Amino acid sequence: MINEGNIIKIAGPVIVADGMRGTQMYEVVRVGEAKLIGEIIELEGDTATIQVYEETAGVKPGEKVESTGGPLSVELGPGVMGSIFDGIQRPLEVIKGISGDYIARGIDVDSIDKEKKWTFEPVAKVGDKVVGGDVLGQVQETSAVLQKIMVPPMIEGTIKSIAAKAEYTVLETIAEIETDEGIKEVQMLQKWPVRKGRPYKEKLDPDIPLITGQRAQDTFFCLAKGGAAAIPGPFGSGKTVTQQQLAKWADADIVVYIGCGERGNEMTEVLTEFPFLTDPKTGNPIMDRTVLIANTSNMPVAAREACVYTGITIAEYFRDQGYDVALMADSTSRWAEAMREISGRLEEMPGEEGYPAYLASRLAQFYERAGRVITLGQDPKESSVTVVGAVSPPGGDLSEPVTQNTLRICKVFWALDASLADKRHFPSINWLQSYSLYVESITNWWQENASEEWRANRDQAMVLLQKESELEEIVQLVGPDALPDSEQVVLETTRMLREDFLQQNAYDDVDTYCSPAKQAGMLATILKFHEAASAAVERGADVKEIAALTVKEDIARMKYIPEDEFEARVKEIQEKVVTQCAEV
């Protein structure tokens, strides 16, 4: 039933309308003569409070508000992959063709092209009993993504008819399913409300790492598939490059990148670079398996809240098809600022630093939709949504509410440090501030697939880096020569850990990606040097002679050894370490 009310109050992006009895929470409405898109966020009697996802300048009290009868939903089906959307899933390239460089108010375009035909190939057949999540057929959407056309959740029955292999639009019926409630027609297009998580059978433990090929993230502060990570960092510390590296190299099938309230120039960088990035696994453009959601800081503030939900719903849709999805949200701070503004307009009681009291629960609602799951259907699959949220704390202050509330939820914390970035140390992850709570659960995987000593070596390296920070103060006061020989060896080892292991060149063809086996081998070699050098010092060897050993150059060049040559070369280097330290 379509309800119609009148505007009685306007406060920026928040509008109050009366005569709205019969509408529901989170229902989408059209506001004013310009038909602006809005969403009901509060109901009291027949008065509705609406947050408008477009600029409200020029809207006057007395203008009409029409309900649409449904919640804010995304359209899911062939045509999503490789697209660039705004916060409420309007395709930006289509809008540009209609209204130029700026989005015209009240513009109404289809999220997915309804005219384009896709080649549907049936997998199921007439007479098959099917449940929600079962695959009816498939569409080769891009070179990298085979889109599975599934039975929508909550539908169960027998296939009465299914379309033959041919070209269809997303609105044409491709199957009829006989259910207890009668015959249901299934199209390739599905709609799903953004604030409601898509169902699954079971959530699994996070015991498989998401391999990113970045040594600092994989070896020291590892992220599990289906986990959630936070990357806080000030401006210029490398958040965007870090996220691009993850998008490029992480062992995820699909990437969803949300630019949430980012500056126009930063988002432009992503939009211009992503289409030209090559997927190293296939050699095809990385856009073939990427969905971009661009919501810049000059776009209406309320749409920021919608864009994170739009992104995670698209991610869940591909998860249900059996894909591993990596979702990048850049940045959740801007989303929280949007919540703060809307909350102020609603005249709610502010919490810490003016953020609403429900900040923590909203962040949790979003991050908790990550996870490794067993999907619905009779042939269940393991798949995952991994969320990496960038946080932009003002002035790099990690004690502010958004960072702190994010840390309560996320189990991985990659703290980017501006001082490291200034020294050209990339990725600029501060090894003393960062942590991962997945180490325990993924140790078995690393020990089975990379090295038996992985956990012991990782823990030892962390202890050495911690010790270095304690010695740094003394070194700054009296210089390194004042330290005992054994501690000078520690400084030599940690310099190698920092410069030869943690530092990684994203623009070098070999060093940009480092396999788990290579990471384990490099770390073992550096620690072997520490062991051999410490033993030599105990025998009375001169530290200066150890520091002058030629094997150190070989260790520094390890990162540039190609993967196929690494195993043989690293054994040579380890033998050199033992021989040269014994000769000192």
Buried (B, 14 or more C-beta within 10 A) or exposed (E): EEBEBEBBEBBBBBBBBBBBEEBEEBBBBBBBEBBBBBBBBBBEEBBBBBBBBBBBEEBEEEBBBBBBBEBBBBBBBBBBBBBBBBBBBBBBEBBEEEEEEEBEBBBEBBBBBEEEEBBBBBEBEEEBEBBBBBBBBBBEBBBBBBBBBBBBBEBBBEBBEBBEEEEBBBEBBBBBBEBEEEEBEBBBBBBBBBBBBBBBEEEBEBBBBBBBBBBBBBBBBBBBBBBBBBBBBBEEBBBBBBBBBBBBBBBBBBBBBBBBBBBBEBBBBBBEEBBEBEBEEEEEBBBBBBBBBBBBBEBBBBBBBBBBBBBBBBBBBBBBBBBBBBBBBBBBBBBBBBBBBBBBBBEBEEBEEEBBEBBBEBBBBBBEBBBBBBBBBEEBBBBBBBBBBBBBBEEBEBEBBBBBBBBEBBBBBBBBBBEBBEEEBBBBBBBEEBBBBBBEBBBEBBBEBBBEBBBEBBEBBBEBBEBBEEBEEEBEEEEBEEBEBEBBBBBBBBEBBBEBBBBBEBEEEBBBBBBBBBBBBBBBBBBBBBBBBBBBBEEEBEBEEBBEBEBBEBBEEBBEBEEEEBEEBBEEBBEBBBEBBEEB
